[in-house]
Amino acid sequence: MHLFKIRFKLRSPKGYKMNVGTLDAIIRAIVGWILIHLGTVLKVQMSKPLKIILLIIGLLLLITAITRYCGLYKLFNISTM
């Protein structure tokens, strides 16, 4: 017998259908966090444009992990849900 039943419904941003699954979102969040830290926090020697590119890619990965929506997946009709 379950004492507690927790039910939740994942919601996507208004007008968007989620197409990023849980494992995909977790991997995106981890890789995004690593890229952001490589470009900003860690003292890795690299050019400034490369740091900016890493930061942008990392932020995009984090945003897609949080919103669970990927525009490229939509373009190619892919879903990992």
MARFITI-123665 format. One record per atom (N, C-alpha, C, O): residue number from 0; residue in three letters; atom name; y, x, z. Coordinates in nm, 3 decimals. Layout:
% residues N
<r nuti="NUM" gufi="Ala" kedren="CA" py="Y" px="X" pz="Z"/>
...
% end
This chain:
% residues 81
<r nuti="0" gufi="Met" kedren="N" py="-0.117" px="0.084" pz="0.000"/>
<r nuti="0" gufi="Met" kedren="CA" py="0.000" px="0.000" pz="0.000"/>
<r nuti="0" gufi="Met" kedren="C" py="0.124" px="0.089" pz="0.000"/>
<r nuti="0" gufi="Met" kedren="O" py="0.135" px="0.184" pz="0.078"/>
<r nuti="1" gufi="His" kedren="N" py="0.215" px="0.057" pz="-0.087"/>
<r nuti="1" gufi="His" kedren="CA" py="0.338" px="0.134" pz="-0.096"/>
<r nuti="1" gufi="His" kedren="C" py="0.443" px="0.076" pz="-0.001"/>
<r nuti="1" gufi="His" kedren="O" py="0.474" px="-0.043" pz="-0.006"/>
<r nuti="2" gufi="Leu" kedren="N" py="0.496" px="0.162" pz="0.084"/>
<r nuti="2" gufi="Leu" kedren="CA" py="0.602" px="0.117" pz="0.173"/>
<r nuti="2" gufi="Leu" kedren="C" py="0.734" px="0.106" pz="0.098"/>
<r nuti="2" gufi="Leu" kedren="O" py="0.814" px="0.017" pz="0.124"/>
<r nuti="3" gufi="Phe" kedren="N" py="0.754" px="0.198" pz="0.006"/>
<r nuti="3" gufi="Phe" kedren="CA" py="0.879" px="0.197" pz="-0.069"/>
<r nuti="3" gufi="Phe" kedren="C" py="0.846" px="0.200" pz="-0.219"/>
<r nuti="3" gufi="Phe" kedren="O" py="0.760" px="0.276" pz="-0.263"/>
<r nuti="4" gufi="Lys" kedren="N" py="0.913" px="0.119" pz="-0.291"/>
<r nuti="4" gufi="Lys" kedren="CA" py="0.901" px="0.124" pz="-0.436"/>
<r nuti="4" gufi="Lys" kedren="C" py="1.038" px="0.157" pz="-0.492"/>
<r nuti="4" gufi="Lys" kedren="O" py="1.135" px="0.083" pz="-0.472"/>
<r nuti="5" gufi="Ile" kedren="N" py="1.043" px="0.266" pz="-0.558"/>
<r nuti="5" gufi="Ile" kedren="CA" py="1.170" px="0.308" pz="-0.617"/>
<r nuti="5" gufi="Ile" kedren="C" py="1.160" px="0.287" pz="-0.767"/>
<r nuti="5" gufi="Ile" kedren="O" py="1.074" px="0.343" pz="-0.834"/>
<r nuti="6" gufi="Arg" kedren="N" py="1.249" px="0.206" pz="-0.817"/>
<r nuti="6" gufi="Arg" kedren="CA" py="1.253" px="0.182" pz="-0.960"/>
<r nuti="6" gufi="Arg" kedren="C" py="1.394" px="0.211" pz="-1.007"/>
<r nuti="6" gufi="Arg" kedren="O" py="1.492" px="0.173" pz="-0.944"/>
<r nuti="7" gufi="Phe" kedren="N" py="1.401" px="0.277" pz="-1.117"/>
<r nuti="7" gufi="Phe" kedren="CA" py="1.531" px="0.304" pz="-1.176"/>
<r nuti="7" gufi="Phe" kedren="C" py="1.516" px="0.300" pz="-1.327"/>
<r nuti="7" gufi="Phe" kedren="O" py="1.409" px="0.324" pz="-1.382"/>
<r nuti="8" gufi="Lys" kedren="N" py="1.623" px="0.270" pz="-1.390"/>
<r nuti="8" gufi="Lys" kedren="CA" py="1.625" px="0.266" pz="-1.535"/>
<r nuti="8" gufi="Lys" kedren="C" py="1.723" px="0.370" pz="-1.583"/>
<r nuti="8" gufi="Lys" kedren="O" py="1.840" px="0.370" pz="-1.544"/>
<r nuti="9" gufi="Leu" kedren="N" py="1.674" px="0.460" pz="-1.669"/>
<r nuti="9" gufi="Leu" kedren="CA" py="1.763" px="0.560" pz="-1.724"/>
<r nuti="9" gufi="Leu" kedren="C" py="1.861" px="0.493" pz="-1.818"/>
<r nuti="9" gufi="Leu" kedren="O" py="1.823" px="0.410" pz="-1.901"/>
<r nuti="10" gufi="Arg" kedren="N" py="1.984" px="0.528" pz="-1.804"/>
<r nuti="10" gufi="Arg" kedren="CA" py="2.087" px="0.469" pz="-1.889"/>
<r nuti="10" gufi="Arg" kedren="C" py="2.154" px="0.577" pz="-1.971"/>
<r nuti="10" gufi="Arg" kedren="O" py="2.183" px="0.686" pz="-1.922"/>
<r nuti="11" gufi="Ser" kedren="N" py="2.178" px="0.545" pz="-2.093"/>
<r nuti="11" gufi="Ser" kedren="CA" py="2.247" px="0.639" pz="-2.181"/>
<r nuti="11" gufi="Ser" kedren="C" py="2.393" px="0.600" pz="-2.190"/>
<r nuti="11" gufi="Ser" kedren="O" py="2.431" px="0.489" pz="-2.151"/>
<r nuti="12" gufi="Pro" kedren="N" py="2.476" px="0.691" pz="-2.240"/>
<r nuti="12" gufi="Pro" kedren="CA" py="2.616" px="0.654" pz="-2.261"/>
<r nuti="12" gufi="Pro" kedren="C" py="2.627" px="0.532" pz="-2.350"/>
<r nuti="12" gufi="Pro" kedren="O" py="2.540" px="0.507" pz="-2.433"/>
<r nuti="13" gufi="Lys" kedren="N" py="2.733" px="0.457" pz="-2.333"/>
<r nuti="13" gufi="Lys" kedren="CA" py="2.749" px="0.332" pz="-2.406"/>
<r nuti="13" gufi="Lys" kedren="C" py="2.737" px="0.354" pz="-2.557"/>
<r nuti="13" gufi="Lys" kedren="O" py="2.806" px="0.438" pz="-2.615"/>
<r nuti="14" gufi="Gly" kedren="N" py="2.648" px="0.277" pz="-2.618"/>
<r nuti="14" gufi="Gly" kedren="CA" py="2.630" px="0.283" pz="-2.762"/>
<r nuti="14" gufi="Gly" kedren="C" py="2.533" px="0.388" pz="-2.811"/>
<r nuti="14" gufi="Gly" kedren="O" py="2.508" px="0.398" pz="-2.931"/>
<r nuti="15" gufi="Tyr" kedren="N" py="2.477" px="0.468" pz="-2.720"/>
<r nuti="15" gufi="Tyr" kedren="CA" py="2.385" px="0.573" pz="-2.760"/>
<r nuti="15" gufi="Tyr" kedren="C" py="2.246" px="0.542" pz="-2.706"/>
<r nuti="15" gufi="Tyr" kedren="O" py="2.231" px="0.494" pz="-2.594"/>
<r nuti="16" gufi="Lys" kedren="N" py="2.146" px="0.571" pz="-2.786"/>
<r nuti="16" gufi="Lys" kedren="CA" py="2.009" px="0.556" pz="-2.741"/>
<r nuti="16" gufi="Lys" kedren="C" py="1.957" px="0.693" pz="-2.703"/>
<r nuti="16" gufi="Lys" kedren="O" py="1.966" px="0.787" pz="-2.782"/>
<r nuti="17" gufi="Met" kedren="N" py="1.903" px="0.706" pz="-2.584"/>
<r nuti="17" gufi="Met" kedren="CA" py="1.855" px="0.836" pz="-2.537"/>
<r nuti="17" gufi="Met" kedren="C" py="1.742" px="0.886" pz="-2.627"/>
<r nuti="17" gufi="Met" kedren="O" py="1.655" px="0.809" pz="-2.668"/>
<r nuti="18" gufi="Asn" kedren="N" py="1.744" px="1.014" pz="-2.658"/>
<r nuti="18" gufi="Asn" kedren="CA" py="1.639" px="1.072" pz="-2.739"/>
<r nuti="18" gufi="Asn" kedren="C" py="1.591" px="1.207" pz="-2.686"/>
<r nuti="18" gufi="Asn" kedren="O" py="1.520" px="1.280" pz="-2.755"/>
<r nuti="19" gufi="Val" kedren="N" py="1.630" px="1.241" pz="-2.564"/>
<r nuti="19" gufi="Val" kedren="CA" py="1.588" px="1.367" pz="-2.501"/>
<r nuti="19" gufi="Val" kedren="C" py="1.502" px="1.332" pz="-2.379"/>
<r nuti="19" gufi="Val" kedren="O" py="1.548" px="1.266" pz="-2.286"/>
<r nuti="20" gufi="Gly" kedren="N" py="1.377" px="1.378" pz="-2.382"/>
<r nuti="20" gufi="Gly" kedren="CA" py="1.284" px="1.350" pz="-2.273"/>
<r nuti="20" gufi="Gly" kedren="C" py="1.311" px="1.433" pz="-2.149"/>
<r nuti="20" gufi="Gly" kedren="O" py="1.399" px="1.519" pz="-2.149"/>
<r nuti="21" gufi="Thr" kedren="N" py="1.236" px="1.406" pz="-2.045"/>
<r nuti="21" gufi="Thr" kedren="CA" py="1.257" px="1.472" pz="-1.916"/>
<r nuti="21" gufi="Thr" kedren="C" py="1.233" px="1.622" pz="-1.924"/>
<r nuti="21" gufi="Thr" kedren="O" py="1.318" px="1.700" pz="-1.881"/>
<r nuti="22" gufi="Leu" kedren="N" py="1.119" px="1.663" pz="-1.978"/>
<r nuti="22" gufi="Leu" kedren="CA" py="1.090" px="1.806" pz="-1.988"/>
<r nuti="22" gufi="Leu" kedren="C" py="1.193" px="1.875" pz="-2.077"/>
<r nuti="22" gufi="Leu" kedren="O" py="1.238" px="1.985" pz="-2.045"/>
<r nuti="23" gufi="Asp" kedren="N" py="1.228" px="1.813" pz="-2.186"/>
<r nuti="23" gufi="Asp" kedren="CA" py="1.329" px="1.867" pz="-2.277"/>
<r nuti="23" gufi="Asp" kedren="C" py="1.463" px="1.884" pz="-2.204"/>
<r nuti="23" gufi="Asp" kedren="O" py="1.530" px="1.986" pz="-2.221"/>
<r nuti="24" gufi="Ala" kedren="N" py="1.501" px="1.785" pz="-2.125"/>
<r nuti="24" gufi="Ala" kedren="CA" py="1.627" px="1.791" pz="-2.051"/>
<r nuti="24" gufi="Ala" kedren="C" py="1.625" px="1.903" pz="-1.946"/>
<r nuti="24" gufi="Ala" kedren="O" py="1.725" px="1.972" pz="-1.927"/>
<r nuti="25" gufi="Ile" kedren="N" py="1.512" px="1.920" pz="-1.880"/>
<r nuti="25" gufi="Ile" kedren="CA" py="1.500" px="2.025" pz="-1.779"/>
<r nuti="25" gufi="Ile" kedren="C" py="1.513" px="2.163" pz="-1.845"/>
<r nuti="25" gufi="Ile" kedren="O" py="1.584" px="2.250" pz="-1.795"/>
<r nuti="26" gufi="Ile" kedren="N" py="1.444" px="2.181" pz="-1.956"/>
<r nuti="26" gufi="Ile" kedren="CA" py="1.451" px="2.310" pz="-2.027"/>
<r nuti="26" gufi="Ile" kedren="C" py="1.594" px="2.336" pz="-2.076"/>
<r nuti="26" gufi="Ile" kedren="O" py="1.644" px="2.448" pz="-2.065"/>
<r nuti="27" gufi="Arg" kedren="N" py="1.659" px="2.233" pz="-2.131"/>
<r nuti="27" gufi="Arg" kedren="CA" py="1.797" px="2.248" pz="-2.178"/>
<r nuti="27" gufi="Arg" kedren="C" py="1.891" px="2.286" pz="-2.062"/>
<r nuti="27" gufi="Arg" kedren="O" py="1.978" px="2.371" pz="-2.079"/>
<r nuti="28" gufi="Ala" kedren="N" py="1.872" px="2.223" pz="-1.946"/>
<r nuti="28" gufi="Ala" kedren="CA" py="1.958" px="2.253" pz="-1.832"/>
<r nuti="28" gufi="Ala" kedren="C" py="1.940" px="2.397" pz="-1.784"/>
<r nuti="28" gufi="Ala" kedren="O" py="2.037" px="2.466" pz="-1.755"/>
<r nuti="29" gufi="Ile" kedren="N" py="1.816" px="2.442" pz="-1.777"/>
<r nuti="29" gufi="Ile" kedren="CA" py="1.790" px="2.578" pz="-1.732"/>
<r nuti="29" gufi="Ile" kedren="C" py="1.845" px="2.681" pz="-1.830"/>
<r nuti="29" gufi="Ile" kedren="O" py="1.913" px="2.776" pz="-1.790"/>
<r nuti="30" gufi="Val" kedren="N" py="1.817" px="2.662" pz="-1.960"/>
<r nuti="30" gufi="Val" kedren="CA" py="1.866" px="2.757" pz="-2.060"/>
<r nuti="30" gufi="Val" kedren="C" py="2.019" px="2.753" pz="-2.067"/>
<r nuti="30" gufi="Val" kedren="O" py="2.083" px="2.858" pz="-2.080"/>
<r nuti="31" gufi="Gly" kedren="N" py="2.077" px="2.634" pz="-2.058"/>
<r nuti="31" gufi="Gly" kedren="CA" py="2.222" px="2.623" pz="-2.059"/>
<r nuti="31" gufi="Gly" kedren="C" py="2.285" px="2.696" pz="-1.942"/>
<r nuti="31" gufi="Gly" kedren="O" py="2.385" px="2.766" pz="-1.958"/>
<r nuti="32" gufi="Trp" kedren="N" py="2.227" px="2.680" pz="-1.823"/>
<r nuti="32" gufi="Trp" kedren="CA" py="2.277" px="2.748" pz="-1.704"/>
<r nuti="32" gufi="Trp" kedren="C" py="2.268" px="2.900" pz="-1.720"/>
<r nuti="32" gufi="Trp" kedren="O" py="2.361" px="2.973" pz="-1.685"/>
<r nuti="33" gufi="Ile" kedren="N" py="2.156" px="2.947" pz="-1.774"/>
<r nuti="33" gufi="Ile" kedren="CA" py="2.138" px="3.091" pz="-1.796"/>
<r nuti="33" gufi="Ile" kedren="C" py="2.243" px="3.144" pz="-1.894"/>
<r nuti="33" gufi="Ile" kedren="O" py="2.302" px="3.249" pz="-1.870"/>
<r nuti="34" gufi="Leu" kedren="N" py="2.265" px="3.073" pz="-2.005"/>
<r nuti="34" gufi="Leu" kedren="CA" py="2.363" px="3.118" pz="-2.104"/>
<r nuti="34" gufi="Leu" kedren="C" py="2.505" px="3.121" pz="-2.048"/>
<r nuti="34" gufi="Leu" kedren="O" py="2.582" px="3.212" pz="-2.076"/>
<r nuti="35" gufi="Ile" kedren="N" py="2.539" px="3.021" pz="-1.969"/>
<r nuti="35" gufi="Ile" kedren="CA" py="2.671" px="3.018" pz="-1.908"/>
<r nuti="35" gufi="Ile" kedren="C" py="2.688" px="3.137" pz="-1.814"/>
<r nuti="35" gufi="Ile" kedren="O" py="2.793" px="3.202" pz="-1.813"/>
<r nuti="36" gufi="His" kedren="N" py="2.587" px="3.165" pz="-1.735"/>
<r nuti="36" gufi="His" kedren="CA" py="2.597" px="3.277" pz="-1.642"/>
<r nuti="36" gufi="His" kedren="C" py="2.595" px="3.413" pz="-1.711"/>
<r nuti="36" gufi="His" kedren="O" py="2.658" px="3.508" pz="-1.665"/>
<r nuti="37" gufi="Leu" kedren="N" py="2.523" px="3.422" pz="-1.822"/>
<r nuti="37" gufi="Leu" kedren="CA" py="2.526" px="3.548" pz="-1.899"/>
<r nuti="37" gufi="Leu" kedren="C" py="2.667" px="3.574" pz="-1.952"/>
<r nuti="37" gufi="Leu" kedren="O" py="2.713" px="3.688" pz="-1.954"/>
<r nuti="38" gufi="Gly" kedren="N" py="2.734" px="3.468" pz="-1.995"/>
<r nuti="38" gufi="Gly" kedren="CA" py="2.867" px="3.485" pz="-2.054"/>
<r nuti="38" gufi="Gly" kedren="C" py="2.980" px="3.495" pz="-1.954"/>
<r nuti="38" gufi="Gly" kedren="O" py="3.086" px="3.548" pz="-1.988"/>
<r nuti="39" gufi="Thr" kedren="N" py="2.961" px="3.445" pz="-1.833"/>
<r nuti="39" gufi="Thr" kedren="CA" py="3.075" px="3.441" pz="-1.739"/>
<r nuti="39" gufi="Thr" kedren="C" py="3.051" px="3.518" pz="-1.610"/>
<r nuti="39" gufi="Thr" kedren="O" py="3.134" px="3.601" pz="-1.573"/>
<r nuti="40" gufi="Val" kedren="N" py="2.943" px="3.493" pz="-1.543"/>
<r nuti="40" gufi="Val" kedren="CA" py="2.924" px="3.544" pz="-1.408"/>
<r nuti="40" gufi="Val" kedren="C" py="2.864" px="3.685" pz="-1.406"/>
<r nuti="40" gufi="Val" kedren="O" py="2.915" px="3.774" pz="-1.338"/>
<r nuti="41" gufi="Leu" kedren="N" py="2.756" px="3.703" pz="-1.478"/>
<r nuti="41" gufi="Leu" kedren="CA" py="2.688" px="3.832" pz="-1.475"/>
<r nuti="41" gufi="Leu" kedren="C" py="2.770" px="3.938" pz="-1.547"/>
<r nuti="41" gufi="Leu" kedren="O" py="2.843" px="3.908" pz="-1.642"/>
<r nuti="42" gufi="Lys" kedren="N" py="2.759" px="4.059" pz="-1.502"/>
<r nuti="42" gufi="Lys" kedren="CA" py="2.836" px="4.170" pz="-1.559"/>
<r nuti="42" gufi="Lys" kedren="C" py="2.757" px="4.235" pz="-1.673"/>
<r nuti="42" gufi="Lys" kedren="O" py="2.724" px="4.353" pz="-1.668"/>
<r nuti="43" gufi="Val" kedren="N" py="2.728" px="4.157" pz="-1.776"/>
<r nuti="43" gufi="Val" kedren="CA" py="2.658" px="4.207" pz="-1.893"/>
<r nuti="43" gufi="Val" kedren="C" py="2.762" px="4.251" pz="-1.995"/>
<r nuti="43" gufi="Val" kedren="O" py="2.857" px="4.177" pz="-2.022"/>
<r nuti="44" gufi="Gln" kedren="N" py="2.744" px="4.369" pz="-2.050"/>
<r nuti="44" gufi="Gln" kedren="CA" py="2.841" px="4.419" pz="-2.148"/>
<r nuti="44" gufi="Gln" kedren="C" py="2.815" px="4.356" pz="-2.284"/>
<r nuti="44" gufi="Gln" kedren="O" py="2.710" px="4.377" pz="-2.344"/>
<r nuti="45" gufi="Met" kedren="N" py="2.912" px="4.279" pz="-2.331"/>
<r nuti="45" gufi="Met" kedren="CA" py="2.905" px="4.218" pz="-2.463"/>
<r nuti="45" gufi="Met" kedren="C" py="3.047" px="4.186" pz="-2.508"/>
<r nuti="45" gufi="Met" kedren="O" py="3.140" px="4.183" pz="-2.426"/>
<r nuti="46" gufi="Ser" kedren="N" py="3.064" px="4.162" pz="-2.635"/>
<r nuti="46" gufi="Ser" kedren="CA" py="3.197" px="4.134" pz="-2.687"/>
<r nuti="46" gufi="Ser" kedren="C" py="3.247" px="3.998" pz="-2.639"/>
<r nuti="46" gufi="Ser" kedren="O" py="3.168" px="3.910" pz="-2.605"/>
<r nuti="47" gufi="Lys" kedren="N" py="3.379" px="3.982" pz="-2.638"/>
<r nuti="47" gufi="Lys" kedren="CA" py="3.438" px="3.857" pz="-2.593"/>
<r nuti="47" gufi="Lys" kedren="C" py="3.398" px="3.738" pz="-2.680"/>
<r nuti="47" gufi="Lys" kedren="O" py="3.369" px="3.632" pz="-2.625"/>
<r nuti="48" gufi="Pro" kedren="N" py="3.395" px="3.751" pz="-2.814"/>
<r nuti="48" gufi="Pro" kedren="CA" py="3.350" px="3.637" pz="-2.895"/>
<r nuti="48" gufi="Pro" kedren="C" py="3.206" px="3.594" pz="-2.864"/>
<r nuti="48" gufi="Pro" kedren="O" py="3.176" px="3.475" pz="-2.866"/>
<r nuti="49" gufi="Leu" kedren="N" py="3.118" px="3.690" pz="-2.836"/>
<r nuti="49" gufi="Leu" kedren="CA" py="2.981" px="3.656" pz="-2.800"/>
<r nuti="49" gufi="Leu" kedren="C" py="2.975" px="3.581" pz="-2.668"/>
<r nuti="49" gufi="Leu" kedren="O" py="2.897" px="3.487" pz="-2.653"/>
<r nuti="50" gufi="Lys" kedren="N" py="3.058" px="3.621" pz="-2.571"/>
<r nuti="50" gufi="Lys" kedren="CA" py="3.064" px="3.550" pz="-2.444"/>
<r nuti="50" gufi="Lys" kedren="C" py="3.109" px="3.406" pz="-2.463"/>
<r nuti="50" gufi="Lys" kedren="O" py="3.056" px="3.315" pz="-2.400"/>
<r nuti="51" gufi="Ile" kedren="N" py="3.208" px="3.386" pz="-2.550"/>
<r nuti="51" gufi="Ile" kedren="CA" py="3.258" px="3.251" pz="-2.578"/>
<r nuti="51" gufi="Ile" kedren="C" py="3.150" px="3.166" pz="-2.645"/>
<r nuti="51" gufi="Ile" kedren="O" py="3.133" px="3.049" pz="-2.611"/>
<r nuti="52" gufi="Ile" kedren="N" py="3.078" px="3.226" pz="-2.739"/>
<r nuti="52" gufi="Ile" kedren="CA" py="2.970" px="3.154" pz="-2.807"/>
<r nuti="52" gufi="Ile" kedren="C" py="2.860" px="3.114" pz="-2.708"/>
<r nuti="52" gufi="Ile" kedren="O" py="2.810" px="3.002" pz="-2.712"/>
<r nuti="53" gufi="Leu" kedren="N" py="2.822" px="3.207" pz="-2.619"/>
<r nuti="53" gufi="Leu" kedren="CA" py="2.722" px="3.175" pz="-2.517"/>
<r nuti="53" gufi="Leu" kedren="C" py="2.769" px="3.063" pz="-2.425"/>
<r nuti="53" gufi="Leu" kedren="O" py="2.691" px="2.975" pz="-2.389"/>
<r nuti="54" gufi="Leu" kedren="N" py="2.895" px="3.066" pz="-2.388"/>
<r nuti="54" gufi="Leu" kedren="CA" py="2.951" px="2.962" pz="-2.302"/>
<r nuti="54" gufi="Leu" kedren="C" py="2.947" px="2.826" pz="-2.372"/>
<r nuti="54" gufi="Leu" kedren="O" py="2.909" px="2.726" pz="-2.310"/>
<r nuti="55" gufi="Ile" kedren="N" py="2.986" px="2.821" pz="-2.497"/>
<r nuti="55" gufi="Ile" kedren="CA" py="2.987" px="2.694" pz="-2.571"/>
<r nuti="55" gufi="Ile" kedren="C" py="2.846" px="2.639" pz="-2.587"/>
<r nuti="55" gufi="Ile" kedren="O" py="2.822" px="2.520" pz="-2.565"/>
<r nuti="56" gufi="Ile" kedren="N" py="2.752" px="2.725" pz="-2.626"/>
<r nuti="56" gufi="Ile" kedren="CA" py="2.613" px="2.679" pz="-2.642"/>
<r nuti="56" gufi="Ile" kedren="C" py="2.556" px="2.632" pz="-2.509"/>
<r nuti="56" gufi="Ile" kedren="O" py="2.488" px="2.530" pz="-2.503"/>
<r nuti="57" gufi="Gly" kedren="N" py="2.584" px="2.707" pz="-2.401"/>
<r nuti="57" gufi="Gly" kedren="CA" py="2.537" px="2.668" pz="-2.269"/>
<r nuti="57" gufi="Gly" kedren="C" py="2.592" px="2.534" pz="-2.225"/>
<r nuti="57" gufi="Gly" kedren="O" py="2.520" px="2.451" pz="-2.169"/>
<r nuti="58" gufi="Leu" kedren="N" py="2.721" px="2.511" pz="-2.250"/>
<r nuti="58" gufi="Leu" kedren="CA" py="2.782" px="2.383" pz="-2.214"/>
<r nuti="58" gufi="Leu" kedren="C" py="2.722" px="2.268" pz="-2.295"/>
<r nuti="58" gufi="Leu" kedren="O" py="2.697" px="2.160" pz="-2.242"/>
<r nuti="59" gufi="Leu" kedren="N" py="2.700" px="2.291" pz="-2.424"/>
<r nuti="59" gufi="Leu" kedren="CA" py="2.639" px="2.187" pz="-2.507"/>
<r nuti="59" gufi="Leu" kedren="C" py="2.498" px="2.152" pz="-2.458"/>
<r nuti="59" gufi="Leu" kedren="O" py="2.460" px="2.035" pz="-2.455"/>
<r nuti="60" gufi="Leu" kedren="N" py="2.422" px="2.253" pz="-2.421"/>
<r nuti="60" gufi="Leu" kedren="CA" py="2.288" px="2.227" pz="-2.369"/>
<r nuti="60" gufi="Leu" kedren="C" py="2.293" px="2.148" pz="-2.238"/>
<r nuti="60" gufi="Leu" kedren="O" py="2.214" px="2.056" pz="-2.218"/>
<r nuti="61" gufi="Leu" kedren="N" py="2.386" px="2.184" pz="-2.151"/>
<r nuti="61" gufi="Leu" kedren="CA" py="2.399" px="2.109" pz="-2.025"/>
<r nuti="61" gufi="Leu" kedren="C" py="2.443" px="1.964" pz="-2.049"/>
<r nuti="61" gufi="Leu" kedren="O" py="2.392" px="1.873" pz="-1.985"/>
<r nuti="62" gufi="Ile" kedren="N" py="2.535" px="1.945" pz="-2.140"/>
<r nuti="62" gufi="Ile" kedren="CA" py="2.582" px="1.809" pz="-2.169"/>
<r nuti="62" gufi="Ile" kedren="C" py="2.468" px="1.724" pz="-2.225"/>
<r nuti="62" gufi="Ile" kedren="O" py="2.451" px="1.609" pz="-2.185"/>
<r nuti="63" gufi="Thr" kedren="N" py="2.391" px="1.781" pz="-2.318"/>
<r nuti="63" gufi="Thr" kedren="CA" py="2.280" px="1.703" pz="-2.374"/>
<r nuti="63" gufi="Thr" kedren="C" py="2.171" px="1.678" pz="-2.270"/>
<r nuti="63" gufi="Thr" kedren="O" py="2.102" px="1.576" pz="-2.276"/>
<r nuti="64" gufi="Ala" kedren="N" py="2.154" px="1.770" pz="-2.175"/>
<r nuti="64" gufi="Ala" kedren="CA" py="2.056" px="1.748" pz="-2.068"/>
<r nuti="64" gufi="Ala" kedren="C" py="2.102" px="1.637" pz="-1.974"/>
<r nuti="64" gufi="Ala" kedren="O" py="2.020" px="1.557" pz="-1.929"/>
<r nuti="65" gufi="Ile" kedren="N" py="2.230" px="1.631" pz="-1.946"/>
<r nuti="65" gufi="Ile" kedren="CA" py="2.282" px="1.529" pz="-1.854"/>
<r nuti="65" gufi="Ile" kedren="C" py="2.285" px="1.391" pz="-1.919"/>
<r nuti="65" gufi="Ile" kedren="O" py="2.243" px="1.292" pz="-1.859"/>
<r nuti="66" gufi="Thr" kedren="N" py="2.333" px="1.385" pz="-2.043"/>
<r nuti="66" gufi="Thr" kedren="CA" py="2.345" px="1.255" pz="-2.110"/>
<r nuti="66" gufi="Thr" kedren="C" py="2.215" px="1.209" pz="-2.172"/>
<r nuti="66" gufi="Thr" kedren="O" py="2.199" px="1.092" pz="-2.206"/>
<r nuti="67" gufi="Arg" kedren="N" py="2.119" px="1.302" pz="-2.189"/>
<r nuti="67" gufi="Arg" kedren="CA" py="1.989" px="1.273" pz="-2.250"/>
<r nuti="67" gufi="Arg" kedren="C" py="2.003" px="1.225" pz="-2.394"/>
<r nuti="67" gufi="Arg" kedren="O" py="1.920" px="1.148" pz="-2.443"/>
<r nuti="68" gufi="Tyr" kedren="N" py="2.108" px="1.270" pz="-2.461"/>
<r nuti="68" gufi="Tyr" kedren="CA" py="2.132" px="1.235" pz="-2.601"/>
<r nuti="68" gufi="Tyr" kedren="C" py="2.167" px="1.361" pz="-2.679"/>
<r nuti="68" gufi="Tyr" kedren="O" py="2.254" px="1.438" pz="-2.638"/>
<r nuti="69" gufi="Cys" kedren="N" py="2.100" px="1.381" pz="-2.792"/>
<r nuti="69" gufi="Cys" kedren="CA" py="2.127" px="1.496" pz="-2.878"/>
<r nuti="69" gufi="Cys" kedren="C" py="2.160" px="1.445" pz="-3.018"/>
<r nuti="69" gufi="Cys" kedren="O" py="2.079" px="1.375" pz="-3.081"/>
<r nuti="70" gufi="Gly" kedren="N" py="2.278" px="1.480" pz="-3.066"/>
<r nuti="70" gufi="Gly" kedren="CA" py="2.321" px="1.437" pz="-3.198"/>
<r nuti="70" gufi="Gly" kedren="C" py="2.235" px="1.492" pz="-3.310"/>
<r nuti="70" gufi="Gly" kedren="O" py="2.211" px="1.424" pz="-3.410"/>
<r nuti="71" gufi="Leu" kedren="N" py="2.188" px="1.617" pz="-3.295"/>
<r nuti="71" gufi="Leu" kedren="CA" py="2.099" px="1.675" pz="-3.397"/>
<r nuti="71" gufi="Leu" kedren="C" py="1.966" px="1.601" pz="-3.401"/>
<r nuti="71" gufi="Leu" kedren="O" py="1.910" px="1.581" pz="-3.509"/>
<r nuti="72" gufi="Tyr" kedren="N" py="1.915" px="1.561" pz="-3.286"/>
<r nuti="72" gufi="Tyr" kedren="CA" py="1.791" px="1.483" pz="-3.284"/>
<r nuti="72" gufi="Tyr" kedren="C" py="1.813" px="1.351" pz="-3.359"/>
<r nuti="72" gufi="Tyr" kedren="O" py="1.725" px="1.307" pz="-3.433"/>
<r nuti="73" gufi="Lys" kedren="N" py="1.928" px="1.289" pz="-3.339"/>
<r nuti="73" gufi="Lys" kedren="CA" py="1.959" px="1.164" pz="-3.408"/>
<r nuti="73" gufi="Lys" kedren="C" py="1.966" px="1.186" pz="-3.558"/>
<r nuti="73" gufi="Lys" kedren="O" py="1.916" px="1.105" pz="-3.636"/>
<r nuti="74" gufi="Leu" kedren="N" py="2.029" px="1.297" pz="-3.599"/>
<r nuti="74" gufi="Leu" kedren="CA" py="2.043" px="1.328" pz="-3.741"/>
<r nuti="74" gufi="Leu" kedren="C" py="1.907" px="1.344" pz="-3.810"/>
<r nuti="74" gufi="Leu" kedren="O" py="1.888" px="1.299" pz="-3.922"/>
<r nuti="75" gufi="Phe" kedren="N" py="1.813" px="1.411" pz="-3.740"/>
<r nuti="75" gufi="Phe" kedren="CA" py="1.682" px="1.436" pz="-3.797"/>
<r nuti="75" gufi="Phe" kedren="C" py="1.578" px="1.334" pz="-3.752"/>
<r nuti="75" gufi="Phe" kedren="O" py="1.459" px="1.351" pz="-3.779"/>
<r nuti="76" gufi="Asn" kedren="N" py="1.622" px="1.228" pz="-3.683"/>
<r nuti="76" gufi="Asn" kedren="CA" py="1.535" px="1.119" pz="-3.637"/>
<r nuti="76" gufi="Asn" kedren="C" py="1.419" px="1.170" pz="-3.549"/>
<r nuti="76" gufi="Asn" kedren="O" py="1.302" px="1.136" pz="-3.571"/>
<r nuti="77" gufi="Ile" kedren="N" py="1.456" px="1.253" pz="-3.450"/>
<r nuti="77" gufi="Ile" kedren="CA" py="1.359" px="1.310" pz="-3.356"/>
<r nuti="77" gufi="Ile" kedren="C" py="1.383" px="1.249" pz="-3.218"/>
<r nuti="77" gufi="Ile" kedren="O" py="1.497" px="1.224" pz="-3.180"/>
<r nuti="78" gufi="Ser" kedren="N" py="1.277" px="1.226" pz="-3.144"/>
<r nuti="78" gufi="Ser" kedren="CA" py="1.289" px="1.179" pz="-3.008"/>
<r nuti="78" gufi="Ser" kedren="C" py="1.179" px="1.245" pz="-2.924"/>
<r nuti="78" gufi="Ser" kedren="O" py="1.064" px="1.250" pz="-2.967"/>
<r nuti="79" gufi="Thr" kedren="N" py="1.213" px="1.295" pz="-2.806"/>
<r nuti="79" gufi="Thr" kedren="CA" py="1.115" px="1.353" pz="-2.716"/>
<r nuti="79" gufi="Thr" kedren="C" py="1.092" px="1.264" pz="-2.595"/>
<r nuti="79" gufi="Thr" kedren="O" py="1.037" px="1.308" pz="-2.494"/>
<r nuti="80" gufi="Met" kedren="N" py="1.134" px="1.141" pz="-2.605"/>
<r nuti="80" gufi="Met" kedren="CA" py="1.115" px="1.044" pz="-2.496"/>
<r nuti="80" gufi="Met" kedren="C" py="0.968" px="1.004" pz="-2.486"/>
<r nuti="80" gufi="Met" kedren="O" py="0.932" px="0.923" pz="-2.400"/>
% end
